[in-house]
Amino acid sequence: MASLGFGARLWLAFGWLLKRVLMLALLVLLVAFGGFAWFVLWPASSIAPLEPVDEVVYLDQGWGTERASRDRQLYYYTPQGTSMPQGATRGAVRYDWFVHLRLPFSDQRLADPEQMRRFRFLVDPAPTPGNPDQLPVGFTRHFDPVTGDELLDITCAACHSGQLHYNRGGKTYALRVDGGQAMHALTDSSRGQFVPTLLASMLYTAINPFEFDHFARGVLGSRYPAGKAELRSSLWTSLGHFARDPQNNPSNICTRWRRVTAAPMRWGESAIPCSAIT
């Protein structure tokens, strides 16, 4: 070692340091993946599916007994100006993002009806004009003039619609009770719940170039690939907003509003309080 010149000793020291840095990075990656698998992947895959039903029956509460009745659809899918995370605009989850996001290490969409039912959200058997993407009850969209995008909007109906299952004549029925208690945990940030799985899907999409490309094609449509850089930036901005202000306050959905206005607006631009839908 003493016979080595200064340059050679410097390279040896650099190689020693680089080796340990790489080992530390690998250890951090393994720990991160282990934590990710423990917090997201294993709980999400172990959630029992919702009991299958043969028919959904809509309780007669004065606005018809059909899924597509006008008043029921207004209650379910009239936007109320909410965003995820609450109060965010540029950092809010876009509607198209939610429709196209896939679960980490999976080809299944997060918004797939069967996956959302696992979280105990109510998803009707078929799309309707008010819900063309067959999202859960209370999941809709409103246009945001700041971003120029349609944001995911979760209404009071998401938490205030319930369902009772019963058997009759060898068939399983689901009795829908509008205004009843939901069985999901929308604002819960614990393992296996909806919010951490949403964040995991967003993060996985942001850091995986192949997954992001698939996501961008679906979201951007004719704007692909020109809009990829802006889309990636918006996705990271949204993740940053979640990190600073996690969605964990159960009073946010129905009691806090980004804007309430009586001015004429296009469909999807108005924001109304829960008390107006009674």
BAFILO-568677 format. One line per 10 residues: their letters; for each residue x, y, z of N, C-alpha, C. Coordinates in nm, 3 decimals. Layout:
<pts>
a) X/Y/Z/X/Y/Z/X/Y/Z ~ ...
</pts>
This chain:
<pts>
maslgfgarl) 0.083/-0.121/0.000/0.000/0.000/0.000/0.086/0.126/0.000 ~ 0.202/0.114/0.076/0.288/0.231/0.086/0.354/0.264/-0.048 ~ 0.370/0.157/-0.131/0.434/0.179/-0.260/0.341/0.239/-0.364 ~ 0.212/0.240/-0.335/0.116/0.296/-0.429/0.125/0.447/-0.430 ~ 0.108/0.503/-0.546/0.108/0.647/-0.556/-0.020/0.708/-0.498 ~ -0.018/0.838/-0.486/-0.133/0.908/-0.428/-0.260/0.885/-0.512 ~ -0.248/0.888/-0.644/-0.365/0.868/-0.730/-0.424/0.731/-0.715 ~ -0.337/0.628/-0.705/-0.388/0.492/-0.688/-0.458/0.474/-0.554 ~ -0.397/0.533/-0.449/-0.461/0.522/-0.317/-0.596/0.593/-0.316 ~ -0.604/0.704/-0.388/-0.730/0.779/-0.397/-0.837/0.696/-0.465
wlafgwllkr) -0.798/0.625/-0.574/-0.895/0.541/-0.644/-0.940/0.423/-0.557 ~ -0.848/0.366/-0.480/-0.886/0.257/-0.390/-0.984/0.305/-0.284 ~ -0.958/0.423/-0.230/-1.048/0.478/-0.129/-1.185/0.508/-0.189 ~ -1.183/0.559/-0.311/-1.311/0.589/-0.378/-1.389/0.461/-0.405 ~ -1.318/0.355/-0.450/-1.385/0.227/-0.473/-1.444/0.169/-0.346 ~ -1.370/0.180/-0.235/-1.420/0.132/-0.105/-1.547/0.207/-0.065 ~ -1.541/0.340/-0.082/-1.656/0.423/-0.046/-1.776/0.393/-0.136 ~ -1.750/0.381/-0.267/-1.858/0.355/-0.362/-1.925/0.221/-0.332 ~ -1.845/0.119/-0.299/-1.899/-0.013/-0.268/-1.994/-0.006/-0.150 ~ -1.956/0.067/-0.048/-2.041/0.076/0.071/-2.165/0.162/0.049
vlmlallvll) -2.149/0.264/-0.036/-2.266/0.346/-0.071/-2.368/0.262/-0.146 ~ -2.319/0.180/-0.241/-2.410/0.093/-0.316/-2.476/-0.010/-0.227 ~ -2.400/-0.065/-0.133/-2.457/-0.163/-0.040/-2.564/-0.097/0.047 ~ -2.536/0.025/0.093/-2.634/0.097/0.173/-2.759/0.129/0.092 ~ -2.740/0.169/-0.035/-2.855/0.199/-0.122/-2.940/0.075/-0.144 ~ -2.872/-0.040/-0.166/-2.945/-0.166/-0.184/-3.022/-0.202/-0.058 ~ -2.961/-0.183/0.058/-3.029/-0.212/0.184/-3.152/-0.122/0.202 ~ -3.136/0.007/0.168/-3.248/0.101/0.179/-3.362/0.059/0.086 ~ -3.326/0.017/-0.037/-3.428/-0.027/-0.132/-3.501/-0.151/-0.082 ~ -3.427/-0.245/-0.025/-3.490/-0.366/0.027/-3.583/-0.335/0.143
vafggfawfv) -3.537/-0.247/0.233/-3.622/-0.208/0.346/-3.746/-0.135/0.296 ~ -3.726/-0.045/0.197/-3.839/0.030/0.143/-3.941/-0.063/0.078 ~ -3.891/-0.159/-0.002/-3.983/-0.252/-0.067/-4.054/-0.340/0.035 ~ -3.978/-0.383/0.139/-4.041/-0.464/0.244/-4.150/-0.388/0.316 ~ -4.122/-0.259/0.347/-4.224/-0.177/0.410/-4.344/-0.154/0.321 ~ -4.316/-0.133/0.192/-4.424/-0.114/0.095/-4.511/-0.239/0.085 ~ -4.445/-0.355/0.079/-4.520/-0.480/0.070/-4.603/-0.504/0.196 ~ -4.545/-0.473/0.311/-4.616/-0.493/0.437/-4.732/-0.396/0.453 ~ -4.713/-0.270/0.408/-4.814/-0.167/0.432/-4.923/-0.166/0.325 ~ -4.887/-0.205/0.201/-4.982/-0.190/0.090/-5.015/-0.323/0.023
lwpassiapl) -4.912/-0.391/-0.029/-4.938/-0.507/-0.115/-5.007/-0.620/-0.042 ~ -4.954/-0.661/0.071/-5.014/-0.773/0.142/-5.155/-0.740/0.192 ~ -5.179/-0.625/0.257/-5.317/-0.595/0.300/-5.414/-0.585/0.183 ~ -5.371/-0.520/0.072/-5.461/-0.503/-0.042/-5.500/-0.636/-0.103 ~ -5.406/-0.731/-0.106/-5.436/-0.860/-0.167/-5.513/-0.953/-0.075 ~ -5.513/-0.921/0.055/-5.578/-1.010/0.151/-5.718/-0.964/0.191 ~ -5.764/-0.849/0.138/-5.899/-0.802/0.170/-6.001/-0.898/0.109 ~ -6.091/-0.944/0.190/-6.193/-1.037/0.140/-6.287/-0.965/0.044 ~ -6.326/-1.030/-0.065/-6.421/-0.966/-0.157/-6.557/-0.948/-0.091 ~ -6.630/-0.849/-0.138/-6.765/-0.827/-0.087/-6.855/-0.943/-0.126
epvdevvyld) -6.946/-0.978/-0.039/-7.040/-1.087/-0.067/-7.112/-1.061/-0.200 ~ -7.106/-1.153/-0.293/-7.174/-1.132/-0.421/-7.326/-1.131/-0.403 ~ -7.392/-1.049/-0.480/-7.538/-1.041/-0.474/-7.596/-1.070/-0.612 ~ -7.716/-1.120/-0.612/-7.784/-1.150/-0.738/-7.860/-1.031/-0.792 ~ -7.904/-0.942/-0.702/-7.984/-0.828/-0.746/-7.977/-0.717/-0.642 ~ -7.968/-0.594/-0.692/-7.973/-0.477/-0.604/-8.114/-0.422/-0.606 ~ -8.173/-0.405/-0.489/-8.308/-0.352/-0.475/-8.297/-0.213/-0.414 ~ -8.360/-0.116/-0.477/-8.352/0.022/-0.430/-8.476/0.055/-0.348 ~ -8.454/0.085/-0.221/-8.564/0.115/-0.130/-8.643/0.234/-0.181 ~ -8.776/0.225/-0.173/-8.861/0.335/-0.217/-8.860/0.444/-0.111
qgwgterasr) -8.782/0.549/-0.139/-8.769/0.661/-0.045/-8.825/0.790/-0.104 ~ -8.914/0.774/-0.201/-8.979/0.891/-0.259/-8.920/0.937/-0.389 ~ -8.814/0.869/-0.435/-8.757/0.911/-0.564/-8.737/0.793/-0.657 ~ -8.824/0.695/-0.645/-8.825/0.584/-0.738/-8.745/0.465/-0.690 ~ -8.770/0.352/-0.751/-8.703/0.228/-0.712/-8.607/0.178/-0.820 ~ -8.574/0.266/-0.914/-8.482/0.229/-1.021/-8.344/0.292/-0.998 ~ -8.241/0.220/-1.040/-8.105/0.271/-1.025/-8.088/0.405/-1.096 ~ -8.146/0.418/-1.213/-8.123/0.537/-1.296/-8.226/0.646/-1.272 ~ -8.304/0.640/-1.164/-8.402/0.745/-1.139/-8.330/0.880/-1.124 ~ -8.393/0.983/-1.175/-8.327/1.114/-1.184/-8.280/1.164/-1.048
drqlyyytpq) -8.367/1.161/-0.948/-8.331/1.216/-0.817/-8.220/1.134/-0.750 ~ -8.224/1.003/-0.768/-8.119/0.920/-0.708/-7.984/0.953/-0.773 ~ -7.982/0.966/-0.905/-7.859/0.999/-0.974/-7.807/1.138/-0.934 ~ -7.898/1.232/-0.913/-7.856/1.364/-0.867/-7.792/1.356/-0.729 ~ -7.851/1.277/-0.640/-7.795/1.260/-0.506/-7.657/1.194/-0.512 ~ -7.644/1.093/-0.595/-7.518/1.019/-0.602/-7.406/1.099/-0.668 ~ -7.436/1.170/-0.778/-7.329/1.217/-0.866/-7.330/1.367/-0.894 ~ -7.404/1.447/-0.815/-7.392/1.592/-0.829/-7.263/1.636/-0.761 ~ -7.169/1.697/-0.833/-7.042/1.737/-0.772/-7.062/1.843/-0.665 ~ -6.976/1.840/-0.564/-6.989/1.932/-0.452/-6.863/2.015/-0.428
gtsmpqgatr) -6.770/2.010/-0.522/-6.652/2.096/-0.512/-6.542/2.042/-0.424 ~ -6.548/1.914/-0.384/-6.443/1.858/-0.300/-6.324/1.814/-0.385 ~ -6.212/1.793/-0.320/-6.094/1.743/-0.389/-6.016/1.654/-0.294 ~ -5.927/1.575/-0.350/-5.835/1.493/-0.271/-5.692/1.530/-0.311 ~ -5.610/1.574/-0.211/-5.645/1.601/-0.072/-5.731/1.726/-0.061 ~ -5.801/1.740/0.051/-5.895/1.849/0.068/-5.828/1.984/0.054 ~ -5.893/2.073/-0.021/-5.844/2.209/-0.038/-5.741/2.225/-0.148 ~ -5.693/2.114/-0.203/-5.591/2.123/-0.307/-5.654/2.158/-0.441 ~ -5.580/2.231/-0.523/-5.624/2.260/-0.659/-5.522/2.203/-0.757 ~ -5.404/2.264/-0.764/-5.302/2.212/-0.855/-5.254/2.073/-0.810
gavrydwfvh) -5.265/2.045/-0.681/-5.220/1.916/-0.631/-5.331/1.814/-0.616 ~ -5.449/1.844/-0.667/-5.563/1.753/-0.651/-5.556/1.637/-0.749 ~ -5.613/1.524/-0.709/-5.622/1.407/-0.796/-5.722/1.437/-0.908 ~ -5.679/1.419/-1.030/-5.769/1.440/-1.144/-5.858/1.318/-1.162 ~ -5.976/1.343/-1.215/-6.071/1.235/-1.240/-6.012/1.129/-1.333 ~ -5.951/1.173/-1.442/-5.895/1.079/-1.538/-5.780/0.998/-1.478 ~ -5.705/1.058/-1.385/-5.601/0.981/-1.318/-5.663/0.862/-1.245 ~ -5.766/0.893/-1.168/-5.827/0.789/-1.087/-5.882/0.676/-1.174 ~ -5.940/0.711/-1.286/-5.997/0.610/-1.376/-5.888/0.519/-1.433 ~ -5.767/0.575/-1.458/-5.664/0.500/-1.529/-5.554/0.443/-1.439
lrlpfsdqrl) -5.547/0.483/-1.314/-5.443/0.429/-1.225/-5.458/0.279/-1.209 ~ -5.345/0.210/-1.207/-5.345/0.066/-1.181/-5.279/0.038/-1.047 ~ -5.316/-0.072/-0.986/-5.256/-0.113/-0.860/-5.108/-0.144/-0.882 ~ -5.023/-0.121/-0.782/-4.881/-0.152/-0.798/-4.858/-0.299/-0.833 ~ -4.769/-0.322/-0.929/-4.732/-0.456/-0.972/-4.854/-0.538/-1.018 ~ -4.948/-0.470/-1.081/-5.071/-0.537/-1.124/-5.126/-0.470/-1.249 ~ -5.201/-0.546/-1.327/-5.270/-0.490/-1.442/-5.411/-0.444/-1.407 ~ -5.454/-0.466/-1.285/-5.590/-0.429/-1.243/-5.598/-0.282/-1.209 ~ -5.699/-0.216/-1.259/-5.720/-0.075/-1.226/-5.761/-0.060/-1.079 ~ -5.713/0.045/-1.017/-5.757/0.075/-0.880/-5.907/0.095/-0.877
adpeqmrrfr) -5.962/0.162/-0.980/-6.104/0.194/-0.985/-6.190/0.081/-1.038 ~ -6.132/-0.036/-1.061/-6.210/-0.150/-1.104/-6.324/-0.176/-1.004 ~ -6.446/-0.196/-1.050/-6.559/-0.214/-0.957/-6.535/-0.320/-0.849 ~ -6.474/-0.432/-0.887/-6.450/-0.537/-0.787/-6.350/-0.492/-0.682 ~ -6.246/-0.418/-0.724/-6.149/-0.368/-0.628/-6.212/-0.266/-0.534 ~ -6.293/-0.177/-0.587/-6.357/-0.076/-0.502/-6.457/-0.141/-0.407 ~ -6.521/-0.247/-0.450/-6.611/-0.319/-0.358/-6.533/-0.383/-0.245 ~ -6.409/-0.422/-0.270/-6.326/-0.478/-0.163/-6.304/-0.376/-0.052 ~ -6.297/-0.249/-0.090/-6.285/-0.143/0.009/-6.420/-0.109/0.073 ~ -6.524/-0.183/0.032/-6.661/-0.169/0.083/-6.732/-0.044/0.032
flvdpaptpg) -6.685/0.010/-0.081/-6.762/0.113/-0.148/-6.877/0.046/-0.223 ~ -6.986/0.120/-0.242/-7.100/0.070/-0.317/-7.082/0.103/-0.465 ~ -7.080/0.001/-0.548/-7.066/0.021/-0.692/-7.187/-0.043/-0.759 ~ -7.260/0.037/-0.835/-7.380/-0.016/-0.900/-7.343/-0.117/-1.008 ~ -7.437/-0.205/-1.043/-7.407/-0.315/-1.135/-7.367/-0.272/-1.275 ~ -7.404/-0.152/-1.316/-7.374/-0.108/-1.453/-7.358/0.044/-1.455 ~ -7.287/0.098/-1.555/-7.274/0.244/-1.567/-7.410/0.309/-1.592 ~ -7.417/0.436/-1.563/-7.534/0.519/-1.594/-7.483/0.647/-1.659 ~ -7.572/0.726/-1.721/-7.527/0.853/-1.780/-7.455/0.943/-1.680 ~ -7.498/0.940/-1.555/-7.432/1.021/-1.453/-7.304/0.960/-1.401
npdqlpvgft) -7.281/0.833/-1.431/-7.163/0.762/-1.383/-7.112/0.669/-1.493 ~ -7.060/0.728/-1.602/-7.024/0.647/-1.719/-6.907/0.552/-1.696 ~ -6.825/0.578/-1.595/-6.708/0.493/-1.570/-6.732/0.392/-1.458 ~ -6.856/0.379/-1.413/-6.896/0.283/-1.311/-6.808/0.294/-1.185 ~ -6.795/0.416/-1.137/-6.723/0.440/-1.013/-6.819/0.418/-0.895 ~ -6.767/0.414/-0.773/-6.856/0.396/-0.657/-6.956/0.510/-0.642 ~ -7.061/0.483/-0.571/-7.160/0.586/-0.538/-7.088/0.702/-0.470 ~ -7.115/0.824/-0.517/-7.054/0.942/-0.458/-6.923/0.984/-0.522 ~ -6.871/0.907/-0.616/-6.748/0.945/-0.685/-6.786/1.010/-0.818 ~ -6.752/1.138/-0.832/-6.789/1.210/-0.953/-6.677/1.308/-0.988
rhfdpvtgde) -6.707/1.414/-1.060/-6.604/1.508/-1.102/-6.660/1.648/-1.116 ~ -6.571/1.746/-1.101/-6.609/1.883/-1.131/-6.494/1.952/-1.204 ~ -6.528/2.046/-1.287/-6.427/2.119/-1.364/-6.362/2.225/-1.277 ~ -6.230/2.230/-1.279/-6.156/2.328/-1.202/-6.092/2.429/-1.297 ~ -6.130/2.557/-1.289/-6.078/2.656/-1.383/-5.930/2.687/-1.364 ~ -5.875/2.658/-1.246/-5.734/2.688/-1.222/-5.645/2.592/-1.300 ~ -5.675/2.463/-1.290/-5.595/2.362/-1.359/-5.644/2.336/-1.502 ~ -5.770/2.369/-1.528/-5.828/2.337/-1.658/-5.862/2.190/-1.671 ~ -5.866/2.119/-1.558/-5.892/1.975/-1.558/-6.019/1.944/-1.477 ~ -6.070/1.823/-1.496/-6.178/1.774/-1.412/-6.117/1.700/-1.295
llditcaach) -6.153/1.741/-1.173/-6.097/1.682/-1.052/-6.189/1.574/-0.998 ~ -6.131/1.476/-0.932/-6.211/1.376/-0.862/-6.285/1.445/-0.748 ~ -6.414/1.425/-0.743/-6.502/1.492/-0.646/-6.580/1.383/-0.572 ~ -6.562/1.376/-0.441/-6.631/1.274/-0.361/-6.740/1.342/-0.280 ~ -6.864/1.303/-0.305/-6.979/1.372/-0.249/-7.026/1.308/-0.119 ~ -7.124/1.371/-0.057/-7.182/1.319/0.067/-7.239/1.179/0.050 ~ -7.286/1.149/-0.071/-7.348/1.019/-0.096/-7.251/0.904/-0.075 ~ -7.120/0.929/-0.091/-7.021/0.822/-0.073/-7.026/0.766/0.069 ~ -7.046/0.854/0.166/-7.047/0.812/0.307/-7.188/0.795/0.363 ~ -7.287/0.846/0.293/-7.424/0.843/0.343/-7.516/0.764/0.249
sgqlhynrgg) -7.469/0.648/0.209/-7.550/0.551/0.136/-7.512/0.414/0.188 ~ -7.612/0.338/0.230/-7.586/0.207/0.289/-7.652/0.095/0.212 ~ -7.621/-0.027/0.251/-7.674/-0.143/0.181/-7.685/-0.260/0.279 ~ -7.800/-0.327/0.275/-7.825/-0.444/0.358/-7.842/-0.565/0.269 ~ -7.777/-0.674/0.303/-7.789/-0.797/0.225/-7.884/-0.894/0.295 ~ -7.967/-0.960/0.215/-8.058/-1.060/0.271/-8.083/-1.168/0.167 ~ -8.125/-1.282/0.212/-8.152/-1.396/0.125/-8.302/-1.425/0.119 ~ -8.350/-1.454/0.000/-8.491/-1.489/-0.018/-8.503/-1.577/-0.143 ~ -8.565/-1.688/-0.126/-8.587/-1.777/-0.239/-8.459/-1.826/-0.304 ~ -8.354/-1.843/-0.227/-8.228/-1.891/-0.281/-8.145/-1.785/-0.351
ktyalrvdgg) -8.186/-1.660/-0.345/-8.111/-1.551/-0.406/-8.065/-1.452/-0.299 ~ -7.952/-1.387/-0.325/-7.899/-1.285/-0.234/-7.931/-1.148/-0.291 ~ -7.997/-1.067/-0.211/-8.036/-0.932/-0.253/-7.957/-0.829/-0.172 ~ -7.933/-0.715/-0.235/-7.874/-0.600/-0.166/-7.979/-0.490/-0.164 ~ -8.022/-0.451/-0.046/-8.122/-0.345/-0.032/-8.049/-0.213/-0.010 ~ -8.055/-0.124/-0.108/-7.988/0.005/-0.102/-8.070/0.103/-0.019 ~ -8.006/0.168/0.077/-8.070/0.267/0.163/-7.996/0.399/0.145 ~ -8.054/0.489/0.067/-7.992/0.620/0.047/-8.004/0.703/0.174 ~ -7.892/0.756/0.221/-7.888/0.826/0.348/-7.844/0.735/0.461 ~ -7.828/0.606/0.432/-7.784/0.512/0.534/-7.633/0.519/0.556
qamhaltdss) -7.587/0.435/0.648/-7.446/0.437/0.685/-7.363/0.351/0.589 ~ -7.252/0.410/0.540/-7.161/0.335/0.456/-7.072/0.246/0.543 ~ -7.011/0.145/0.482/-6.929/0.050/0.556/-6.780/0.060/0.518 ~ -6.743/0.159/0.437/-6.603/0.176/0.402/-6.532/0.265/0.504 ~ -6.401/0.286/0.483/-6.322/0.372/0.571/-6.246/0.472/0.484 ~ -6.320/0.560/0.420/-6.264/0.652/0.322/-6.149/0.734/0.377 ~ -6.160/0.784/0.499/-6.059/0.875/0.553/-5.955/0.804/0.638 ~ -5.957/0.672/0.642/-5.864/0.595/0.725/-5.732/0.576/0.648 ~ -5.622/0.614/0.711/-5.491/0.601/0.647/-5.413/0.479/0.696 ~ -5.481/0.384/0.759/-5.412/0.266/0.810/-5.391/0.163/0.700
rgqfvptlla) -5.317/0.059/0.731/-5.278/-0.043/0.634/-5.399/-0.102/0.562 ~ -5.386/-0.114/0.429/-5.486/-0.182/0.350/-5.607/-0.101/0.313 ~ -5.614/0.023/0.360/-5.731/0.104/0.331/-5.717/0.176/0.197 ~ -5.822/0.246/0.159/-5.830/0.306/0.026/-5.723/0.412/0.004 ~ -5.707/0.507/0.096/-5.616/0.620/0.074/-5.471/0.574/0.057 ~ -5.415/0.491/0.146/-5.277/0.447/0.122/-5.260/0.367/-0.007 ~ -5.362/0.294/-0.048/-5.354/0.221/-0.174/-5.357/0.316/-0.293 ~ -5.437/0.421/-0.284/-5.438/0.525/-0.387/-5.300/0.590/-0.398 ~ -5.240/0.626/-0.284/-5.109/0.690/-0.286/-5.003/0.595/-0.341 ~ -5.012/0.468/-0.302/-4.915/0.370/-0.353/-4.926/0.356/-0.504
smlytainpf) -5.049/0.357/-0.557/-5.068/0.348/-0.701/-5.011/0.471/-0.772 ~ -5.031/0.588/-0.712/-4.978/0.710/-0.771/-4.825/0.710/-0.768 ~ -4.766/0.670/-0.655/-4.620/0.669/-0.643/-4.559/0.566/-0.737 ~ -4.618/0.449/-0.743/-4.568/0.344/-0.833/-4.572/0.391/-0.978 ~ -4.678/0.460/-1.014/-4.691/0.512/-1.150/-4.586/0.620/-1.178 ~ -4.560/0.703/-1.078/-4.466/0.814/-1.097/-4.322/0.766/-1.112 ~ -4.284/0.658/-1.043/-4.144/0.616/-1.044/-4.114/0.504/-1.144 ~ -4.219/0.440/-1.196/-4.199/0.332/-1.292/-4.223/0.386/-1.433 ~ -4.118/0.400/-1.515/-4.135/0.462/-1.647/-4.230/0.385/-1.739 ~ -4.233/0.254/-1.728/-4.322/0.175/-1.813/-4.468/0.192/-1.771
efdhfargvl) -4.490/0.191/-1.639/-4.626/0.211/-1.589/-4.673/0.352/-1.619 ~ -4.582/0.450/-1.604/-4.620/0.588/-1.632/-4.657/0.605/-1.779 ~ -4.585/0.541/-1.869/-4.616/0.553/-2.011/-4.755/0.498/-2.041 ~ -4.787/0.383/-1.981/-4.922/0.325/-1.999/-5.027/0.420/-1.943 ~ -5.002/0.475/-1.826/-5.093/0.570/-1.761/-5.110/0.694/-1.848 ~ -5.001/0.748/-1.899/-5.006/0.871/-1.978/-5.085/0.851/-2.107 ~ -5.072/0.736/-2.170/-5.148/0.710/-2.291/-5.298/0.715/-2.264 ~ -5.340/0.658/-2.151/-5.482/0.659/-2.119/-5.533/0.795/-2.080 ~ -5.455/0.869/-2.002/-5.499/1.000/-1.952/-5.493/1.106/-2.061 ~ -5.385/1.109/-2.137/-5.362/1.217/-2.232/-5.435/1.199/-2.365
gsrypagkae) -5.456/1.076/-2.406/-5.522/1.054/-2.535/-5.446/1.118/-2.649 ~ -5.510/1.208/-2.721/-5.447/1.272/-2.838/-5.333/1.365/-2.799 ~ -5.321/1.399/-2.671/-5.212/1.487/-2.625/-5.085/1.409/-2.593 ~ -5.091/1.275/-2.608/-4.972/1.193/-2.587/-4.886/1.196/-2.714 ~ -4.754/1.209/-2.704/-4.671/1.215/-2.583/-4.636/1.356/-2.539 ~ -4.689/1.458/-2.609/-4.647/1.596/-2.580/-4.673/1.636/-2.436 ~ -4.780/1.583/-2.376/-4.817/1.626/-2.242/-4.757/1.543/-2.129 ~ -4.664/1.452/-2.160/-4.611/1.362/-2.058/-4.537/1.436/-1.947 ~ -4.454/1.532/-1.982/-4.374/1.603/-1.882/-4.464/1.679/-1.785 ~ -4.565/1.746/-1.838/-4.657/1.820/-1.752/-4.738/1.725/-1.663
lrsslwtslg) -4.778/1.612/-1.719/-4.854/1.514/-1.641/-4.769/1.459/-1.527 ~ -4.643/1.427/-1.554/-4.555/1.375/-1.449/-4.537/1.478/-1.338 ~ -4.517/1.604/-1.378/-4.501/1.710/-1.279/-4.626/1.724/-1.191 ~ -4.744/1.718/-1.253/-4.869/1.730/-1.178/-4.887/1.613/-1.082 ~ -4.846/1.494/-1.125/-4.858/1.376/-1.039/-4.770/1.391/-0.916 ~ -4.647/1.438/-0.933/-4.559/1.459/-0.818/-4.609/1.571/-0.729 ~ -4.667/1.674/-0.789/-4.725/1.783/-0.709/-4.836/1.731/-0.620 ~ -4.921/1.644/-0.675/-5.030/1.586/-0.596/-4.976/1.500/-0.482 ~ -4.875/1.420/-0.509/-4.814/1.338/-0.404/-4.757/1.426/-0.294 ~ -4.698/1.539/-0.333/-4.646/1.632/-0.233/-4.755/1.690/-0.145
hfardpqnnp) -4.870/1.720/-0.204/-4.982/1.773/-0.126/-5.033/1.668/-0.027 ~ -5.040/1.543/-0.069/-5.083/1.437/0.022/-4.984/1.423/0.138 ~ -4.854/1.434/0.108/-4.753/1.419/0.212/-4.764/1.530/0.316 ~ -4.801/1.650/0.272/-4.811/1.763/0.364/-4.946/1.770/0.434 ~ -5.052/1.719/0.370/-5.186/1.732/0.428/-5.264/1.605/0.400 ~ -5.235/1.494/0.471/-5.301/1.367/0.442/-5.452/1.375/0.463 ~ -5.520/1.295/0.384/-5.667/1.292/0.387/-5.711/1.202/0.502 ~ -5.720/1.260/0.621/-5.755/1.176/0.736/-5.855/1.240/0.830 ~ -5.921/1.347/0.784/-6.018/1.414/0.869/-6.158/1.378/0.821 ~ -6.235/1.300/0.902/-6.366/1.255/0.855/-6.466/1.367/0.835
snictrwrrv) -6.436/1.487/0.884/-6.529/1.598/0.864/-6.504/1.671/0.733 ~ -6.397/1.637/0.663/-6.362/1.713/0.543/-6.463/1.698/0.431 ~ -6.510/1.574/0.407/-6.586/1.548/0.286/-6.712/1.632/0.278 ~ -6.785/1.643/0.388/-6.916/1.707/0.379/-6.924/1.845/0.443 ~ -6.820/1.891/0.512/-6.835/2.017/0.583/-6.739/2.125/0.540 ~ -6.639/2.091/0.458/-6.546/2.193/0.413/-6.554/2.202/0.260 ~ -6.559/2.326/0.209/-6.582/2.345/0.066/-6.481/2.444/0.010 ~ -6.431/2.411/-0.107/-6.338/2.501/-0.172/-6.409/2.627/-0.220 ~ -6.531/2.615/-0.264/-6.605/2.732/-0.308/-6.754/2.701/-0.306 ~ -6.833/2.797/-0.273/-6.978/2.786/-0.281/-7.026/2.912/-0.353
taapmrwges) -7.096/2.896/-0.462/-7.136/3.011/-0.541/-7.276/2.992/-0.595 ~ -7.346/3.101/-0.609/-7.480/3.097/-0.667/-7.477/3.141/-0.813 ~ -7.358/3.175/-0.864/-7.348/3.219/-1.003/-7.377/3.104/-1.097 ~ -7.437/3.132/-1.213/-7.465/3.024/-1.309/-7.336/2.956/-1.352 ~ -7.339/2.824/-1.355/-7.221/2.748/-1.395/-7.262/2.631/-1.482 ~ -7.164/2.580/-1.556/-7.188/2.460/-1.634/-7.199/2.340/-1.541 ~ -7.256/2.231/-1.590/-7.264/2.107/-1.513/-7.123/2.067/-1.470 ~ -7.109/2.041/-1.342/-6.981/1.999/-1.290/-6.901/2.111/-1.226 ~ -6.948/2.238/-1.238/-6.870/2.348/-1.182/-6.925/2.397/-1.050 ~ -7.046/2.361/-1.014/-7.105/2.415/-0.893/-7.059/2.336/-0.771
aipcsait) -7.071/2.399/-0.656/-7.037/2.332/-0.531/-7.150/2.360/-0.433 ~ -7.213/2.257/-0.378/-7.326/2.275/-0.290/-7.305/2.197/-0.162 ~ -7.357/2.244/-0.049/-7.338/2.173/0.076/-7.428/2.051/0.086 ~ -7.391/1.960/0.176/-7.469/1.839/0.193/-7.614/1.870/0.228 ~ -7.635/1.974/0.306/-7.770/2.004/0.352/-7.863/2.039/0.238 ~ -7.806/2.073/0.121/-7.892/2.108/0.007/-7.948/1.986/-0.061 ~ -7.892/1.868/-0.031/-7.939/1.747/-0.097/-8.014/1.664/0.004 ~ -8.132/1.706/0.039/-8.215/1.634/0.134/-8.357/1.629/0.083
</pts>
